[in-house]
Amino acid sequence: MAEKVERDHWHPGFIGAMELEFRNDRSDLDFEREHQLSKEPLKMDLLIIKKRKDAVIENQIGAIFRQYNIFEFKSPRDSLTIDDYIKTVGYAYLYKGLGKHTDEIPFSELTVSLVRDVMPEGLFRSIEKEGGRIEERFPGIYYFTGVVGIPTQFILTSRLDPAQHTSLRLLTEHAREDDIVSFLQSAVILKEPGDQQNVDAVLTVSSSANYEAFENAMKRGEDMSDAMLELMKDAIQEREQKAVDKSLVTVIKNLMKNSGWDSEKAMNAIGISPADQSRYAALL
C-alpha cells in the first residue's frame, strides 16, 4: 500500500514533466497516460506514440524513439531492479500481443525507457552479468544492449543536462535551487492551458518533497520575477491545502466510524461550510 501511495504522489509530476520535455515535438507525438494493457488493472506508466515514422524528435530522450515508446517511472524511494526492467519489457511484449490484428504493432517499432533520479547500481551490475552492455549516449541517458531485443534506455534524471531537462530534474527529494529557478524561468512564458497544468503538476510534487529548497529559492529576489514567485506560491498553497484536506478527511472518517453519523453531520460538527462539503464528500 505504501508503494502505491508513493507512486500516486509522484506520478502526476512525472507525466507533467514528460509532456513539458517534449512540448516542442507535441505535433508529432501522442501521450497516453497509464495506458491500460488489459481488462485487469495492468497499466504502463506512459506510452508515447510517434505519429509519423519520419518525425525527427528534438529532445535527447526521444533519440531512441520508434513508433511505440513505453515508459516506467520510479519515484525516489522505489527500487529499480533487473526484475523491474524485465517486467517493463513484458509490458512492451504484452502491448504488442494485444493488438487488434496480427502485427498491428511491429516488434521493430517498440522501445522501453526506465526513469529514476538515483543510479540503479544493482540493475547495472545485473545487466553486465547477463552479458549486456551499457553506454551513456547523452548525459544521464544510458542505452542497454545485448539483454533483450527491444531498444532500452535508462534516464538518470539527476544527471540530465540542466539546460535541457529541468522538469525531470525536479522529480527528486534533493532538488537544487538553481534547477527550481531555471524551471520557473522557462515555465512563466508558457501560456497554453495544457502546459500550465503540467507546470503545476511538477511544482506540486516537487515543492512537497523539497520544501526548504523552494523556500530558499523564493528568497532569491534578484533571480525571481513576480510571475515566477506567483507560480511557486500557487504550488505551495496547493500542497498545503492537500495536507489540510487529508487531515480533515481523516477526522471526518473517524467521526463517522465512532459516532455512527453520516458524512454531512460529521462535516457540520467540525465546521466545514456547506459550499465545501461536496468536495470533501468526494474525497471520502
CYANA upper distance limits for C-alpha pairs under 8 A (distance plus 0.5 A):
  1 MET  CA      5 VAL  CA      6.86
  2 ALA  CA      6 GLU  CA      6.66
  3 GLU  CA      7 ARG  CA      6.63
  3 GLU  CA     78 ASP  CA      7.89
  4 LYS  CA      8 ASP  CA      6.50
  5 VAL  CA      9 HIS  CA      6.64
  6 GLU  CA     10 TRP  CA      7.04
  6 GLU  CA     75 SER  CA      7.63
  6 GLU  CA     77 ARG  CA      8.41
  7 ARG  CA     11 HIS  CA      6.19
  7 ARG  CA     74 LYS  CA      8.14
  7 ARG  CA     75 SER  CA      6.89
  8 ASP  CA     12 PRO  CA      7.83
  9 HIS  CA    205 VAL  CA      7.33
 10 TRP  CA     14 PHE  CA      6.92
 10 TRP  CA     75 SER  CA      6.67
 10 TRP  CA    171 LEU  CA      8.11
 10 TRP  CA    205 VAL  CA      6.57
 11 HIS  CA     15 ILE  CA      6.86
 11 HIS  CA     45 ASP  CA      8.45
 11 HIS  CA     73 PHE  CA      8.08
 11 HIS  CA     75 SER  CA      8.28
 12 PRO  CA     16 GLY  CA      6.66
 12 PRO  CA    201 ALA  CA      6.42
 12 PRO  CA    202 VAL  CA      7.97
 12 PRO  CA    205 VAL  CA      8.41
 13 GLY  CA     17 ALA  CA      6.48
 13 GLY  CA    171 LEU  CA      7.65
 13 GLY  CA    198 ASN  CA      7.91
 13 GLY  CA    201 ALA  CA      5.25
 13 GLY  CA    202 VAL  CA      4.74
 13 GLY  CA    203 LEU  CA      8.06
 13 GLY  CA    204 THR  CA      7.96
 13 GLY  CA    205 VAL  CA      6.37
 13 GLY  CA    206 SER  CA      8.21
 14 PHE  CA     18 MET  CA      6.63
 14 PHE  CA     73 PHE  CA      7.77
 14 PHE  CA    168 LEU  CA      7.63
 14 PHE  CA    171 LEU  CA      7.52
 14 PHE  CA    202 VAL  CA      7.59
 15 ILE  CA     19 GLU  CA      6.76
 15 ILE  CA     33 ARG  CA      7.81
 15 ILE  CA     46 LEU  CA      7.91
 15 ILE  CA    198 ASN  CA      8.10
 16 GLY  CA     20 LEU  CA      6.75
 16 GLY  CA    197 GLN  CA      7.98
 16 GLY  CA    198 ASN  CA      4.52
 16 GLY  CA    199 VAL  CA      7.09
 16 GLY  CA    201 ALA  CA      6.28
 16 GLY  CA    202 VAL  CA      6.49
 17 ALA  CA     21 GLU  CA      6.57
 17 ALA  CA    167 SER  CA      5.41
 17 ALA  CA    168 LEU  CA      5.99
 17 ALA  CA    198 ASN  CA      7.10
 17 ALA  CA    199 VAL  CA      8.00
 17 ALA  CA    201 ALA  CA      8.49
 17 ALA  CA    202 VAL  CA      6.62
 18 MET  CA     22 PHE  CA      6.91
 18 MET  CA    167 SER  CA      8.17
 18 MET  CA    168 LEU  CA      7.68
 19 GLU  CA     23 ARG  CA      6.38
 19 GLU  CA     31 PHE  CA      8.20
 19 GLU  CA    195 ASP  CA      8.43
 19 GLU  CA    198 ASN  CA      7.62
 20 LEU  CA    167 SER  CA      7.47
 20 LEU  CA    195 ASP  CA      7.27
 20 LEU  CA    198 ASN  CA      7.31
 20 LEU  CA    199 VAL  CA      8.23
 21 GLU  CA     59 ASN  CA      7.64
 21 GLU  CA    165 HIS  CA      7.13
 21 GLU  CA    167 SER  CA      7.44
 21 GLU  CA    168 LEU  CA      8.28
 22 PHE  CA     26 ARG  CA      6.63
 22 PHE  CA     59 ASN  CA      7.02
 24 ASN  CA     58 GLU  CA      7.98
 25 ASP  CA     29 LEU  CA      7.06
 25 ASP  CA     57 ILE  CA      6.67
 25 ASP  CA     58 GLU  CA      7.38
 26 ARG  CA     30 ASP  CA      7.91
 28 ASP  CA     50 LYS  CA      6.36
 28 ASP  CA     51 LYS  CA      5.69
 28 ASP  CA     52 ARG  CA      6.90
 28 ASP  CA     55 ALA  CA      6.96
 29 LEU  CA     48 ILE  CA      6.93
 29 LEU  CA     49 ILE  CA      5.99
 29 LEU  CA     50 LYS  CA      5.17
 29 LEU  CA     51 LYS  CA      6.00
 30 ASP  CA     48 ILE  CA      6.07
 30 ASP  CA     49 ILE  CA      5.48
 30 ASP  CA     50 LYS  CA      7.02
 30 ASP  CA     51 LYS  CA      7.38
 31 PHE  CA     46 LEU  CA      7.61
 31 PHE  CA     47 LEU  CA      6.51
 31 PHE  CA     48 ILE  CA      5.25
 31 PHE  CA     49 ILE  CA      7.07
 32 GLU  CA     46 LEU  CA      6.44
 32 GLU  CA     47 LEU  CA      5.61
 32 GLU  CA     48 ILE  CA      6.81
 32 GLU  CA     49 ILE  CA      8.46
 33 ARG  CA     44 MET  CA      8.42
 33 ARG  CA     45 ASP  CA      6.91
 33 ARG  CA     46 LEU  CA      5.46
 33 ARG  CA     47 LEU  CA      7.10
 34 GLU  CA     43 LYS  CA      5.86
 34 GLU  CA     44 MET  CA      5.68
 34 GLU  CA     45 ASP  CA      5.17
 34 GLU  CA     46 LEU  CA      5.93
 34 GLU  CA     47 LEU  CA      7.95
 35 HIS  CA     43 LYS  CA      5.93
 35 HIS  CA     44 MET  CA      5.86
 35 HIS  CA     45 ASP  CA      7.44
 35 HIS  CA     46 LEU  CA      6.96
 35 HIS  CA     47 LEU  CA      6.87
 36 GLN  CA     41 PRO  CA      7.70
 36 GLN  CA     42 LEU  CA      6.51
 36 GLN  CA     43 LYS  CA      4.98
 36 GLN  CA     44 MET  CA      7.18
 37 LEU  CA     42 LEU  CA      6.22
 37 LEU  CA     43 LYS  CA      6.12
 37 LEU  CA     44 MET  CA      7.81
 37 LEU  CA     91 TYR  CA      8.16
 37 LEU  CA     94 LEU  CA      7.68
 37 LEU  CA     95 TYR  CA      6.66
 37 LEU  CA     98 LEU  CA      8.06
 38 SER  CA     42 LEU  CA      6.85
 38 SER  CA     43 LYS  CA      8.47
 38 SER  CA     98 LEU  CA      8.49
 44 MET  CA     70 ILE  CA      7.54
 44 MET  CA     71 PHE  CA      7.48
 44 MET  CA     72 GLU  CA      7.28
 44 MET  CA     88 THR  CA      8.38
 44 MET  CA     91 TYR  CA      7.33
 45 ASP  CA     70 ILE  CA      8.29
 45 ASP  CA     71 PHE  CA      6.45
 45 ASP  CA     72 GLU  CA      5.90
 45 ASP  CA     73 PHE  CA      7.12
 46 LEU  CA     70 ILE  CA      6.53
 46 LEU  CA     71 PHE  CA      5.56
 46 LEU  CA     72 GLU  CA      7.39
 47 LEU  CA     68 TYR  CA      7.48
 47 LEU  CA     69 ASN  CA      6.15
 47 LEU  CA     70 ILE  CA      5.25
 47 LEU  CA     71 PHE  CA      6.73
 48 ILE  CA     68 TYR  CA      6.67
 48 ILE  CA     69 ASN  CA      5.58
 48 ILE  CA     70 ILE  CA      7.06
 48 ILE  CA     71 PHE  CA      8.47
 49 ILE  CA     67 GLN  CA      6.01
 49 ILE  CA     68 TYR  CA      5.33
 49 ILE  CA     69 ASN  CA      6.70
 50 LYS  CA     55 ALA  CA      8.03
 50 LYS  CA     65 PHE  CA      8.27
 50 LYS  CA     66 ARG  CA      7.44
 50 LYS  CA     67 GLN  CA      5.18
 50 LYS  CA     68 TYR  CA      7.05
 51 LYS  CA     55 ALA  CA      8.25
 51 LYS  CA     67 GLN  CA      7.75
 52 ARG  CA     67 GLN  CA      8.25
 53 LYS  CA     66 ARG  CA      7.74
 53 LYS  CA     67 GLN  CA      6.88
 57 ILE  CA     62 GLY  CA      6.18
 57 ILE  CA     63 ALA  CA      7.02
 58 GLU  CA     62 GLY  CA      7.56
 58 GLU  CA     63 ALA  CA      8.13
 59 ASN  CA     63 ALA  CA      7.37
 60 GLN  CA    138 PHE  CA      7.69
 61 ILE  CA    141 ILE  CA      7.70
 61 ILE  CA    155 ILE  CA      8.37
 64 ILE  CA    111 THR  CA      7.87
 64 ILE  CA    151 PRO  CA      7.91
 64 ILE  CA    153 GLN  CA      8.24
 65 PHE  CA     69 ASN  CA      6.80
 65 PHE  CA    111 THR  CA      6.97
 66 ARG  CA    108 SER  CA      8.42
 66 ARG  CA    109 GLU  CA      5.52
 66 ARG  CA    110 LEU  CA      6.51
 66 ARG  CA    111 THR  CA      6.94
 67 GLN  CA    109 GLU  CA      5.60
 67 GLN  CA    110 LEU  CA      7.00
 68 TYR  CA    109 GLU  CA      6.40
 68 TYR  CA    110 LEU  CA      5.46
 68 TYR  CA    111 THR  CA      6.98
 69 ASN  CA    110 LEU  CA      6.33
 69 ASN  CA    111 THR  CA      5.31
 69 ASN  CA    112 VAL  CA      6.43
 69 ASN  CA    113 SER  CA      7.92
 70 ILE  CA     88 THR  CA      8.50
 70 ILE  CA     92 ALA  CA      7.28
 70 ILE  CA    110 LEU  CA      8.13
 70 ILE  CA    111 THR  CA      6.65
 70 ILE  CA    112 VAL  CA      5.37
 70 ILE  CA    113 SER  CA      6.62
 71 PHE  CA     88 THR  CA      8.49
 71 PHE  CA    112 VAL  CA      6.50
 71 PHE  CA    113 SER  CA      5.25
 71 PHE  CA    114 LEU  CA      6.42
 71 PHE  CA    115 VAL  CA      7.91
 72 GLU  CA     88 THR  CA      7.18
 72 GLU  CA    112 VAL  CA      8.44
 72 GLU  CA    113 SER  CA      6.81
 72 GLU  CA    114 LEU  CA      5.47
 72 GLU  CA    115 VAL  CA      6.71
 73 PHE  CA    114 LEU  CA      6.55
 73 PHE  CA    115 VAL  CA      5.23
 73 PHE  CA    116 ARG  CA      6.79
 74 LYS  CA     78 ASP  CA      6.05
 74 LYS  CA     79 SER  CA      7.68
 74 LYS  CA     80 LEU  CA      7.54
 74 LYS  CA    114 LEU  CA      8.17
 74 LYS  CA    115 VAL  CA      6.51
 74 LYS  CA    116 ARG  CA      5.66
 75 SER  CA    116 ARG  CA      6.91
 75 SER  CA    117 ASP  CA      8.17
 75 SER  CA    171 LEU  CA      8.29
 75 SER  CA    172 THR  CA      8.24
 76 PRO  CA    116 ARG  CA      7.24
 76 PRO  CA    117 ASP  CA      6.71
 76 PRO  CA    118 VAL  CA      7.51
 76 PRO  CA    171 LEU  CA      8.41
 76 PRO  CA    172 THR  CA      6.52
 76 PRO  CA    173 GLU  CA      7.34
 79 SER  CA    120 PRO  CA      8.49
 80 LEU  CA     84 ASP  CA      6.25
 80 LEU  CA     85 TYR  CA      7.74
 80 LEU  CA    120 PRO  CA      6.63
 80 LEU  CA    123 LEU  CA      7.28
 81 THR  CA     85 TYR  CA      6.88
 81 THR  CA    120 PRO  CA      7.75
 81 THR  CA    122 GLY  CA      7.01
 81 THR  CA    123 LEU  CA      5.43
 82 ILE  CA     86 ILE  CA      6.70
 82 ILE  CA    122 GLY  CA      8.33
 82 ILE  CA    123 LEU  CA      5.65
 82 ILE  CA    126 SER  CA      6.88
 82 ILE  CA    127 ILE  CA      7.87
 83 ASP  CA     87 LYS  CA      6.49
 84 ASP  CA     88 THR  CA      6.78
 85 TYR  CA     89 VAL  CA      6.84
 85 TYR  CA    114 LEU  CA      8.03
 86 ILE  CA     90 GLY  CA      6.53
 87 LYS  CA     91 TYR  CA      6.95
 88 THR  CA     92 ALA  CA      7.15
 88 THR  CA    112 VAL  CA      7.79
 89 VAL  CA     93 TYR  CA      6.97
 89 VAL  CA    112 VAL  CA      7.11
 89 VAL  CA    150 ILE  CA      8.07
 90 GLY  CA     94 LEU  CA      6.55
 91 TYR  CA     95 TYR  CA      6.41
 92 ALA  CA     96 LYS  CA      6.80
 92 ALA  CA    110 LEU  CA      7.52
 92 ALA  CA    111 THR  CA      8.26
 92 ALA  CA    112 VAL  CA      7.81
 93 TYR  CA     97 GLY  CA      6.64
 94 LEU  CA     98 LEU  CA      6.60
 95 TYR  CA     99 GLY  CA      7.40
 96 LYS  CA    103 ASP  CA      8.02
 96 LYS  CA    104 GLU  CA      8.14
 96 LYS  CA    105 ILE  CA      5.80
 96 LYS  CA    106 PRO  CA      7.69
 96 LYS  CA    107 PHE  CA      7.54
 99 GLY  CA    103 ASP  CA      7.66
 99 GLY  CA    104 GLU  CA      6.12
 99 GLY  CA    105 ILE  CA      6.82
100 LYS  CA    104 GLU  CA      7.23
103 ASP  CA    107 PHE  CA      8.30
105 ILE  CA    109 GLU  CA      7.54
106 PRO  CA    110 LEU  CA      7.85
107 PHE  CA    150 ILE  CA      8.33
108 SER  CA    150 ILE  CA      8.15
110 LEU  CA    150 ILE  CA      6.85
110 LEU  CA    151 PRO  CA      7.82
111 THR  CA    150 ILE  CA      6.19
111 THR  CA    151 PRO  CA      5.53
111 THR  CA    152 THR  CA      6.37
112 VAL  CA    150 ILE  CA      7.43
112 VAL  CA    151 PRO  CA      6.86
112 VAL  CA    152 THR  CA      5.23
112 VAL  CA    153 GLN  CA      7.03
113 SER  CA    152 THR  CA      6.17
113 SER  CA    153 GLN  CA      5.40
113 SER  CA    154 PHE  CA      6.27
113 SER  CA    155 ILE  CA      7.69
114 LEU  CA    152 THR  CA      8.39
114 LEU  CA    153 GLN  CA      6.88
114 LEU  CA    154 PHE  CA      5.23
114 LEU  CA    155 ILE  CA      6.56
115 VAL  CA    154 PHE  CA      6.47
115 VAL  CA    155 ILE  CA      5.27
115 VAL  CA    156 LEU  CA      6.83
115 VAL  CA    157 THR  CA      7.55
116 ARG  CA    154 PHE  CA      8.46
116 ARG  CA    155 ILE  CA      6.94
116 ARG  CA    156 LEU  CA      6.01
116 ARG  CA    157 THR  CA      6.58
117 ASP  CA    155 ILE  CA      8.46
117 ASP  CA    156 LEU  CA      5.73
117 ASP  CA    157 THR  CA      5.16
117 ASP  CA    158 SER  CA      5.60
117 ASP  CA    169 ARG  CA      8.13
117 ASP  CA    171 LEU  CA      7.71
117 ASP  CA    172 THR  CA      6.67
118 VAL  CA    156 LEU  CA      6.92
118 VAL  CA    157 THR  CA      8.15
118 VAL  CA    158 SER  CA      7.47
119 MET  CA    156 LEU  CA      6.91
120 PRO  CA    124 PHE  CA      6.87
121 GLU  CA    125 ARG  CA      6.71
122 GLY  CA    126 SER  CA      6.71
123 LEU  CA    127 ILE  CA      6.65
124 PHE  CA    128 GLU  CA      6.81
124 PHE  CA    134 ILE  CA      8.17
125 ARG  CA    129 LYS  CA      6.51
126 SER  CA    130 GLU  CA      6.70
127 ILE  CA    131 GLY  CA      7.13
127 ILE  CA    132 GLY  CA      5.63
127 ILE  CA    133 ARG  CA      7.54
127 ILE  CA    134 ILE  CA      8.34
127 ILE  CA    144 PHE  CA      8.38
127 ILE  CA    147 VAL  CA      7.48
128 GLU  CA    132 GLY  CA      5.37
128 GLU  CA    133 ARG  CA      6.58
128 GLU  CA    134 ILE  CA      8.14
130 GLU  CA    147 VAL  CA      7.29
131 GLY  CA    146 GLY  CA      7.09
131 GLY  CA    147 VAL  CA      7.50
132 GLY  CA    144 PHE  CA      7.36
132 GLY  CA    145 THR  CA      6.10
132 GLY  CA    146 GLY  CA      4.87
132 GLY  CA    147 VAL  CA      5.64
133 ARG  CA    144 PHE  CA      6.28
133 ARG  CA    145 THR  CA      5.75
133 ARG  CA    146 GLY  CA      6.67
134 ILE  CA    142 TYR  CA      6.85
134 ILE  CA    143 TYR  CA      6.15
134 ILE  CA    144 PHE  CA      5.39
134 ILE  CA    145 THR  CA      7.17
135 GLU  CA    142 TYR  CA      5.82
135 GLU  CA    143 TYR  CA      5.69
135 GLU  CA    144 PHE  CA      7.30
136 GLU  CA    140 GLY  CA      7.36
136 GLU  CA    141 ILE  CA      6.14
136 GLU  CA    142 TYR  CA      4.68
136 GLU  CA    143 TYR  CA      6.79
137 ARG  CA    141 ILE  CA      6.36
137 ARG  CA    142 TYR  CA      6.23
137 ARG  CA    143 TYR  CA      7.01
138 PHE  CA    142 TYR  CA      7.67
139 PRO  CA    159 ARG  CA      6.69
139 PRO  CA    160 LEU  CA      5.91
139 PRO  CA    161 ASP  CA      6.74
140 GLY  CA    154 PHE  CA      8.48
140 GLY  CA    155 ILE  CA      6.25
140 GLY  CA    156 LEU  CA      5.27
140 GLY  CA    157 THR  CA      6.95
140 GLY  CA    158 SER  CA      7.84
140 GLY  CA    159 ARG  CA      5.07
140 GLY  CA    160 LEU  CA      5.14
140 GLY  CA    161 ASP  CA      8.06
141 ILE  CA    153 GLN  CA      7.09
141 ILE  CA    154 PHE  CA      6.33
141 ILE  CA    155 ILE  CA      5.22
141 ILE  CA    156 LEU  CA      6.83
141 ILE  CA    160 LEU  CA      7.78
142 TYR  CA    153 GLN  CA      5.81
142 TYR  CA    154 PHE  CA      5.55
142 TYR  CA    155 ILE  CA      6.94
142 TYR  CA    156 LEU  CA      8.48
143 TYR  CA    151 PRO  CA      8.18
143 TYR  CA    152 THR  CA      6.36
143 TYR  CA    153 GLN  CA      4.86
143 TYR  CA    154 PHE  CA      6.95
144 PHE  CA    151 PRO  CA      7.61
144 PHE  CA    152 THR  CA      5.87
144 PHE  CA    153 GLN  CA      6.38
144 PHE  CA    154 PHE  CA      8.14
145 THR  CA    149 GLY  CA      8.45
145 THR  CA    151 PRO  CA      7.50
145 THR  CA    152 THR  CA      7.74
155 ILE  CA    160 LEU  CA      8.34
156 LEU  CA    160 LEU  CA      7.10
157 THR  CA    168 LEU  CA      6.37
157 THR  CA    169 ARG  CA      5.67
157 THR  CA    171 LEU  CA      8.20
158 SER  CA    169 ARG  CA      6.03
158 SER  CA    172 THR  CA      8.33
159 ARG  CA    169 ARG  CA      8.46
160 LEU  CA    164 GLN  CA      8.30
160 LEU  CA    165 HIS  CA      6.75
160 LEU  CA    169 ARG  CA      7.51
161 ASP  CA    165 HIS  CA      6.45
161 ASP  CA    166 THR  CA      8.47
162 PRO  CA    166 THR  CA      5.89
162 PRO  CA    169 ARG  CA      7.75
162 PRO  CA    179 ASP  CA      7.36
165 HIS  CA    169 ARG  CA      6.82
166 THR  CA    170 LEU  CA      6.89
166 THR  CA    179 ASP  CA      6.46
166 THR  CA    180 ILE  CA      8.24
166 THR  CA    182 SER  CA      7.35
166 THR  CA    183 PHE  CA      5.94
167 SER  CA    171 LEU  CA      7.86
167 SER  CA    183 PHE  CA      6.87
167 SER  CA    202 VAL  CA      7.42
169 ARG  CA    175 ALA  CA      7.75
169 ARG  CA    179 ASP  CA      7.69
170 LEU  CA    175 ALA  CA      6.04
170 LEU  CA    176 ARG  CA      8.41
170 LEU  CA    179 ASP  CA      7.49
170 LEU  CA    180 ILE  CA      7.57
170 LEU  CA    202 VAL  CA      7.85
170 LEU  CA    206 SER  CA      6.44
171 LEU  CA    175 ALA  CA      8.05
171 LEU  CA    202 VAL  CA      7.89
171 LEU  CA    205 VAL  CA      8.04
171 LEU  CA    206 SER  CA      6.42
172 THR  CA    206 SER  CA      7.35
172 THR  CA    209 ALA  CA      7.83
173 GLU  CA    206 SER  CA      7.92
173 GLU  CA    209 ALA  CA      5.73
173 GLU  CA    210 ASN  CA      6.31
174 HIS  CA    210 ASN  CA      7.10
175 ALA  CA    179 ASP  CA      7.49
175 ALA  CA    180 ILE  CA      7.74
175 ALA  CA    206 SER  CA      8.15
175 ALA  CA    210 ASN  CA      6.82
175 ALA  CA    213 ALA  CA      7.27
176 ARG  CA    180 ILE  CA      6.94
176 ARG  CA    213 ALA  CA      7.22
177 GLU  CA    181 VAL  CA      6.75
177 GLU  CA    213 ALA  CA      6.23
177 GLU  CA    214 PHE  CA      7.43
177 GLU  CA    216 ASN  CA      7.71
177 GLU  CA    217 ALA  CA      5.94
178 ASP  CA    182 SER  CA      6.57
178 ASP  CA    217 ALA  CA      8.34
179 ASP  CA    183 PHE  CA      6.48
180 ILE  CA    184 LEU  CA      6.77
180 ILE  CA    214 PHE  CA      7.68
180 ILE  CA    217 ALA  CA      7.50
181 VAL  CA    185 GLN  CA      6.63
181 VAL  CA    217 ALA  CA      7.21
181 VAL  CA    223 ASP  CA      7.76
181 VAL  CA    224 MET  CA      7.77
182 SER  CA    186 SER  CA      6.91
183 PHE  CA    187 ALA  CA      6.48
184 LEU  CA    188 VAL  CA      6.56
184 LEU  CA    228 MET  CA      6.09
184 LEU  CA    231 LEU  CA      8.04
185 GLN  CA    189 ILE  CA      8.04
185 GLN  CA    224 MET  CA      8.46
185 GLN  CA    228 MET  CA      7.27
186 SER  CA    190 LEU  CA      7.85
187 ALA  CA    196 GLN  CA      8.30
187 ALA  CA    199 VAL  CA      7.14
187 ALA  CA    228 MET  CA      8.48
188 VAL  CA    227 ALA  CA      6.89
188 VAL  CA    228 MET  CA      6.70
188 VAL  CA    231 LEU  CA      8.27
190 LEU  CA    195 ASP  CA      6.75
190 LEU  CA    196 GLN  CA      7.18
191 LYS  CA    195 ASP  CA      7.37
191 LYS  CA    196 GLN  CA      7.13
192 GLU  CA    196 GLN  CA      6.82
193 PRO  CA    197 GLN  CA      6.74
194 GLY  CA    198 ASN  CA      6.80
195 ASP  CA    199 VAL  CA      6.67
196 GLN  CA    200 ASP  CA      6.69
197 GLN  CA    201 ALA  CA      6.71
198 ASN  CA    202 VAL  CA      6.81
199 VAL  CA    203 LEU  CA      6.63
200 ASP  CA    204 THR  CA      6.38
200 ASP  CA    231 LEU  CA      8.46
200 ASP  CA    235 ALA  CA      6.92
201 ALA  CA    205 VAL  CA      6.99
202 VAL  CA    206 SER  CA      6.51
203 LEU  CA    207 SER  CA      6.12
203 LEU  CA    232 MET  CA      7.77
203 LEU  CA    235 ALA  CA      6.19
204 THR  CA    208 SER  CA      6.70
204 THR  CA    235 ALA  CA      5.53
204 THR  CA    236 ILE  CA      7.41
204 THR  CA    238 GLU  CA      7.44
204 THR  CA    239 ARG  CA      6.56
205 VAL  CA    209 ALA  CA      6.98
205 VAL  CA    239 ARG  CA      8.49
206 SER  CA    210 ASN  CA      6.41
207 SER  CA    211 TYR  CA      5.83
207 SER  CA    214 PHE  CA      6.65
207 SER  CA    235 ALA  CA      7.51
207 SER  CA    236 ILE  CA      6.97
207 SER  CA    239 ARG  CA      8.13
208 SER  CA    236 ILE  CA      8.02
208 SER  CA    239 ARG  CA      6.74
210 ASN  CA    214 PHE  CA      6.76
211 TYR  CA    215 GLU  CA      6.66
212 GLU  CA    216 ASN  CA      6.62
213 ALA  CA    217 ALA  CA      6.57
214 PHE  CA    218 MET  CA      6.68
214 PHE  CA    232 MET  CA      8.27
215 GLU  CA    219 LYS  CA      7.20
216 ASN  CA    220 ARG  CA      7.45
218 MET  CA    224 MET  CA      7.82
218 MET  CA    229 LEU  CA      7.03
218 MET  CA    232 MET  CA      8.16
220 ARG  CA    224 MET  CA      6.88
221 GLY  CA    225 SER  CA      8.01
224 MET  CA    228 MET  CA      6.38
224 MET  CA    229 LEU  CA      6.93
225 SER  CA    229 LEU  CA      6.83
226 ASP  CA    230 GLU  CA      6.65
227 ALA  CA    231 LEU  CA      6.85
228 MET  CA    232 MET  CA      6.97
229 LEU  CA    233 LYS  CA      6.64
230 GLU  CA    234 ASP  CA      6.62
231 LEU  CA    235 ALA  CA      6.88
232 MET  CA    236 ILE  CA      6.63
233 LYS  CA    237 GLN  CA      6.47
234 ASP  CA    238 GLU  CA      6.59
235 ALA  CA    239 ARG  CA      6.71
236 ILE  CA    240 GLU  CA      6.66
237 GLN  CA    241 GLN  CA      6.53
238 GLU  CA    242 LYS  CA      6.71
239 ARG  CA    243 ALA  CA      6.90
240 GLU  CA    244 VAL  CA      6.83
241 GLN  CA    245 ASP  CA      6.56
242 LYS  CA    246 LYS  CA      6.58
243 ALA  CA    247 SER  CA      6.87
244 VAL  CA    248 LEU  CA      6.70
245 ASP  CA    249 VAL  CA      6.54
245 ASP  CA    280 TYR  CA      8.06
246 LYS  CA    250 THR  CA      6.86
247 SER  CA    251 VAL  CA      6.93
248 LEU  CA    252 ILE  CA      6.63
249 VAL  CA    253 LYS  CA      6.63
249 VAL  CA    280 TYR  CA      7.36
249 VAL  CA    283 LEU  CA      7.53
249 VAL  CA    284 LEU  CA      6.88
250 THR  CA    254 ASN  CA      6.69
251 VAL  CA    255 LEU  CA      6.68
252 ILE  CA    256 MET  CA      6.70
252 ILE  CA    263 SER  CA      7.46
252 ILE  CA    266 ALA  CA      6.26
252 ILE  CA    267 MET  CA      6.88
253 LYS  CA    257 LYS  CA      6.61
253 LYS  CA    263 SER  CA      8.39
253 LYS  CA    284 LEU  CA      7.82
254 ASN  CA    258 ASN  CA      6.46
255 LEU  CA    259 SER  CA      6.14
255 LEU  CA    260 GLY  CA      7.96
255 LEU  CA    261 TRP  CA      7.48
255 LEU  CA    266 ALA  CA      6.50
256 MET  CA    260 GLY  CA      5.62
256 MET  CA    261 TRP  CA      5.32
256 MET  CA    262 ASP  CA      6.46
256 MET  CA    263 SER  CA      6.98
256 MET  CA    266 ALA  CA      6.80
257 LYS  CA    261 TRP  CA      8.05
261 TRP  CA    265 LYS  CA      6.48
261 TRP  CA    266 ALA  CA      6.61
262 ASP  CA    266 ALA  CA      6.84
263 SER  CA    267 MET  CA      6.58
263 SER  CA    281 ALA  CA      7.58
264 GLU  CA    268 ASN  CA      6.64
264 GLU  CA    277 GLN  CA      7.88
265 LYS  CA    269 ALA  CA      6.63
266 ALA  CA    270 ILE  CA      7.18
267 MET  CA    271 GLY  CA      6.76
267 MET  CA    272 ILE  CA      5.81
267 MET  CA    273 SER  CA      8.48
267 MET  CA    277 GLN  CA      7.46
268 ASN  CA    272 ILE  CA      6.26
268 ASN  CA    273 SER  CA      7.82
272 ILE  CA    276 ASP  CA      7.03
272 ILE  CA    277 GLN  CA      6.94
273 SER  CA    277 GLN  CA      6.82
274 PRO  CA    278 SER  CA      8.15
276 ASP  CA    280 TYR  CA      7.08
277 GLN  CA    281 ALA  CA      6.47
278 SER  CA    282 ALA  CA      6.79
279 ARG  CA    283 LEU  CA      7.25
280 TYR  CA    284 LEU  CA      7.07
